[in-house]
Amino acid sequence: MARNVSTRRKVVMTAVAWVIAILIFFPILWMFLTSFKSEADAIASPPQFLFFHWTTENYVEVQSRSDYFRHFFNSVVISFGSTLLGLLIAVPAAWAMAFSPTKRTKDVLMWMLSTKMMPPVGALIPIYLMFRNTGLLDSRVGLVVVLTLIDLPIIVWMLYTYFKEIPGEILEAARMDGASLSKEIIYVLTPMAVPGIASTLLLNIILAWNEAFWTLNLTASKAAPLTAFIASYSSPEGLFYAKLSAASTMAIAPILILGWFSQKQLVRGLTFGAVK
């Protein structure tokens, strides 16, 4: 009897998981299908799911109208650059908070997290003016800096959580063996926290890749990433759904592929320290 109940529970949970997965994935599937439709089929009512005239003209026109690979290169530089710079800053900060805490450590962590609750538009004008005066407008360096600062609280919080799971006695043993602070972080702490660091890196690459507010307001053409590439298909004349879907598919495909191949590492890092 207990076995039958357990089997039914597994079947129900599996079915629920599949339903949720399909609901989450359906908008992406619909966008992908729309990218192969003509503009007339894209706005047809009732919607046409599979039985329509398939065409690749949207992809050809998108590539001829915009330089996809330039936007793609900008996205790679900005997302990977801001993530690596954030890790260089966050690893020592998270180490200090995890292994040398003070009475104000939790207050600092909460303050850092609270900065993510501020509406970005509230800081747009001063940042825009600073970038204009320093020549960082429409530059990859400027976007790397601003995205690093935006995502730094998340990076520090995640690394702090992972580092707290590492026994402090191991670091004390390294110090007793004569390890300097830099060697302690590089050769002892970092290898033990590889799953957590990897998941933090992957998550922040995704966040930086998908960032739209700052990339649209601080770039024009030179440093415009794929988010600006997508936005260029919204015009005063209206939305061209088929071409917009093609541009969106081209923009999200690289990060979807990265997430697919790194999903095991991402899950392992996000559950790091959950089971003792």
C-alpha positions in Angstrom: 0.0 0.0 0.0 2.8 2.4 1.0 4.6 1.5 -2.2 1.5 2.3 -4.4 1.1 5.7 -2.6 4.7 6.5 -3.2 4.4 5.5 -6.9 1.3 7.6 -7.4 3.1 10.6 -5.7 6.0 10.2 -8.1 3.8 10.1 -11.1 1.8 13.2 -10.0 5.0 15.1 -9.2 6.5 14.1 -12.6 3.3 15.2 -14.4 3.2 18.5 -12.5 6.9 19.1 -13.3 6.3 18.5 -17.0 3.3 20.8 -17.1 5.3 23.6 -15.4 8.3 23.0 -17.8 6.0 23.2 -20.9 4.3 26.4 -19.6 7.7 28.0 -19.1 9.2 26.8 -22.4 6.1 27.5 -24.6 6.8 31.3 -25.1 10.3 30.4 -26.4 8.8 27.8 -28.7 6.2 30.2 -29.9 8.8 32.9 -30.6 10.9 30.3 -32.5 8.0 29.3 -34.7 7.0 32.9 -35.3 10.5 33.7 -36.6 9.8 31.3 -39.5 6.4 32.9 -40.4 5.6 35.8 -42.7 4.4 39.0 -41.1 0.9 38.1 -42.2 1.0 34.7 -40.6 2.5 36.1 -37.5 -0.5 38.2 -36.8 -3.1 35.7 -38.2 -6.2 35.0 -36.1 -6.7 32.3 -35.0 -3.0 31.8 -34.5 -1.3 29.2 -36.7 0.9 26.8 -34.7 2.6 24.5 -37.2 0.5 24.7 -40.4 1.9 27.8 -42.1 4.3 28.6 -44.9 7.8 28.2 -43.4 10.3 30.8 -44.5 13.8 32.0 -43.5 13.5 35.4 -45.0 13.2 37.0 -41.6 16.7 35.8 -40.6 18.1 36.9 -43.9 16.6 40.4 -43.6 17.6 40.7 -39.9 21.2 39.9 -40.8 21.2 42.2 -43.8 19.7 45.1 -41.8 21.8 44.8 -38.7 25.3 43.5 -38.0 24.4 40.6 -35.7 28.0 39.5 -35.1 29.1 42.9 -33.9 26.2 43.0 -31.4 27.1 39.4 -30.4 30.7 40.3 -29.8 29.7 43.3 -27.7 27.4 41.0 -25.6 30.2 38.5 -25.0 32.7 41.2 -24.0 30.3 43.0 -21.7 28.8 39.9 -20.0 32.0 38.0 -19.5 34.0 41.1 -18.7 31.6 42.3 -16.0 31.3 38.9 -14.5 35.1 38.3 -14.3 35.7 41.8 -12.8 32.9 41.2 -10.3 34.5 37.9 -9.2 37.8 39.6 -8.7 36.2 42.1 -6.4 33.7 39.7 -4.7 35.9 36.8 -3.9 38.1 38.8 -1.4 35.0 40.6 -0.1 33.1 37.4 0.5 36.1 35.8 2.1 36.5 38.6 4.6 32.8 38.5 5.5 32.6 34.7 5.8 35.9 34.1 7.7 36.6 37.4 9.4 33.1 38.7 10.3 32.5 41.8 12.4 29.4 43.0 14.2 28.4 45.0 11.1 28.9 42.2 8.5 25.3 41.3 8.3 24.3 45.0 8.1 26.7 45.4 5.2 25.3 42.4 3.4 21.8 43.6 3.9 22.7 47.1 2.7 24.3 45.6 -0.4 21.2 43.6 -1.1 19.0 46.6 -0.5 20.7 48.5 -3.4 19.1 46.0 -5.8 15.7 47.2 -4.7 16.3 50.7 -5.9 14.6 51.4 -9.3 17.4 51.7 -11.9 15.8 54.9 -13.4 16.6 56.6 -10.1 20.3 56.4 -10.8 20.2 56.9 -14.5 20.7 60.6 -14.8 23.8 60.9 -12.5 25.4 57.8 -14.1 24.6 59.1 -17.6 26.2 62.5 -16.7 29.3 60.9 -15.2 29.7 58.6 -18.3 29.2 61.6 -20.6 31.8 63.7 -18.8 34.3 60.8 -18.7 33.8 59.6 -22.3 32.3 56.2 -21.3 29.0 56.6 -23.1 28.5 54.0 -25.8 31.6 52.1 -24.8 32.1 48.5 -23.8 34.3 49.6 -20.8 31.5 51.7 -19.5 29.0 48.9 -19.6 31.4 46.5 -18.0 31.8 48.9 -15.1 28.1 49.6 -14.6 27.0 46.0 -14.9 29.7 44.9 -12.5 28.5 47.4 -9.9 24.8 46.4 -10.5 25.4 42.6 -10.1 28.1 42.9 -7.4 25.7 42.5 -4.5 24.4 39.2 -5.9 27.9 37.9 -6.6 29.0 38.7 -3.0 25.9 37.2 -1.5 26.2 34.0 -3.4 29.9 33.6 -2.7 29.4 34.5 0.9 26.8 31.7 1.2 29.2 29.2 -0.5 32.2 30.2 1.6 30.2 29.8 4.8 29.9 26.1 4.0 33.7 25.6 4.0 35.2 24.7 7.4 37.3 27.5 8.7 39.7 25.0 10.2 41.1 24.2 6.7 42.1 27.8 6.2 43.6 28.0 9.7 45.7 24.9 8.9 46.9 26.6 5.7 47.9 29.7 7.7 49.8 27.5 10.2 51.7 26.0 7.2 52.8 29.5 6.3 50.3 30.3 3.5 49.9 34.0 2.8 46.5 35.6 2.4 46.7 35.6 -1.4 47.8 31.9 -1.4 45.1 31.0 1.1 42.4 32.5 -1.2 43.9 31.2 -4.5 45.2 27.8 -3.6 42.9 26.7 -0.7 39.6 28.6 -0.8 39.0 28.9 -4.5 39.5 25.2 -5.4 37.2 24.1 -2.6 34.5 26.5 -3.8 34.7 25.8 -7.5 31.1 24.6 -7.8 29.8 27.7 -6.1 32.1 30.0 -8.1 31.1 28.4 -11.3 27.4 28.7 -10.7 27.9 32.3 -9.7 29.8 33.0 -12.9 27.2 31.3 -15.0 24.3 33.1 -13.3 25.9 36.5 -13.7 26.8 36.0 -17.3 23.1 35.3 -17.9 22.0 38.4 -15.9 24.5 40.6 -17.8 23.6 39.1 -21.2 19.9 39.8 -20.6 20.3 43.3 -19.1 18.3 45.8 -21.2 17.8 49.0 -19.2 21.4 50.1 -18.9 22.5 48.9 -22.3 19.7 50.7 -24.1 20.3 54.0 -22.2 24.1 54.1 -22.2 24.8 52.9 -25.7 24.0 54.1 -29.2 25.7 52.0 -31.8 29.4 51.2 -31.1 28.9 49.2 -27.9 25.3 48.1 -28.4 24.8 44.5 -27.4 22.1 42.0 -28.5 19.5 43.6 -26.2 19.8 46.8 -28.3 19.8 44.6 -31.4 16.3 43.3 -30.4 15.0 46.7 -29.5 15.8 48.0 -33.0 12.9 46.0 -34.3 10.4 48.1 -32.4 9.6 51.2 -34.4 7.0 54.0 -34.5 5.3 52.2 -37.4 4.6 49.2 -35.1 6.0 45.9 -34.2 7.2 43.5 -36.9 6.5 40.3 -35.0 8.2 37.8 -37.3 11.4 39.9 -37.7 11.3 40.7 -33.9 11.0 37.0 -33.2 13.9 36.2 -35.5 16.1 38.8 -33.9 15.1 37.6 -30.4 15.8 33.9 -31.3 19.3 34.9 -32.6 19.9 36.9 -29.4 18.9 34.3 -26.9 20.2 31.2 -28.7 23.9 31.5 -27.5 22.9 31.9 -23.8 20.4 29.1 -24.1 23.0 26.8 -25.5 25.5 27.8 -22.7 22.8 27.2 -20.1 22.0 23.8 -21.6 25.5 22.5 -21.6 26.3 23.9 -18.1 23.1 23.0 -16.4 24.7 20.2 -14.3 27.4 22.6 -13.1 24.8 25.3 -12.4 22.5 22.9 -10.4 25.5 21.5 -8.5 26.7 25.0 -7.6 23.2 26.2 -6.5 22.8 23.2 -4.2 26.4 23.4 -2.9 26.3 22.8 0.8 22.6 22.0 0.9 23.3 18.3 1.9 25.6 17.7 4.7 
